[in-house]
Amino acid sequence: MALYDVKPEDPEPRAGRGRRNQSVPIAAECRDPSSGATWSGRGKPPRWIADRDRDKFAITD
């Protein structure tokens, strides 16, 4: 501090890096009627919906 002629009361506290983006839960688009499992439509489709018509599993609320 002496090198730069800074007093202890001079520096302001460092601000953080800012807010991190928090992930928001995605609403499910499809539901398996037999097990109740849901899928949001993102990522690889689960086995119960793969290669099938997704309109049959659509959640209509």
Order of alpha helices (4+ residues) and beta strands (2+ residues): beta-beta
